[in-house]
Amino acid sequence: MKAEDRFDSLIQYYAGRYGLDWRRIKRQIEAESSFNPKAVSSAGAMGLMQFMPATWSEWGDGDPFNPEDSIRAGCRYMSHLYGCYGEIPDPDERYRFALAAYNAGRGNINRCLAIARKATGAPESFREWEKAGRPPGPWQLWDFASRFLASVTGRHAQETLNYVRKIMPEFDIELPKPATPRFYGG
């Protein structure tokens, strides 16, 4: 068994329990800790899912260096973040926003969304946008909204953009299938 596959059964179990795609969680673990359950970042993030101490105290249970505890907490937290972006109708786009929030913080992504809404002429405030009837717009796409991330997180924006791209590469996006050519006798 390859080292990166040793946690697959735990990832599959907890991702399933929280309604997530286990392959995305696995890529997230790779991006966070390179599958090292003892990883500690220079900022103090710990374990496979790289929880900061304050976030662990809210979402974790047990030991952040225990693979099962970390995976369970990471899936639970990602499920929560996914649910926080109900204004993003496309499930894959919503997942991108949730990943960005996991990496950069929910408040930063909410500010990014507000700026993106305002840039399209929609109300900047989420509440005002709801009062306006929840009009759709390009700000609901990560590719568009992420252009405003640097105005919120500065030089750290590129880290978040790379993080989301690494976990959800383009092949995850379902593209329309090309039409089958039809040949007519002549």
Secondary structure, DSSP 8 states (H G I E B T S, - for coil): --GGGTTHHHHHHHHHHTT--HHHHHHHHHHHHTT-TT-B-TT--BTTTTB-HHHHHHH--S-TTSHHHHHHHHHHHHHHHHHHTTT--SHHHHHHHHHHHHHH-HHHHHHHHHHHHHHTTS-SSHHHHHHTT----GGGSHHHHGGGTHHHHGGGHHHHHHHHHHHS-GGGS-------------
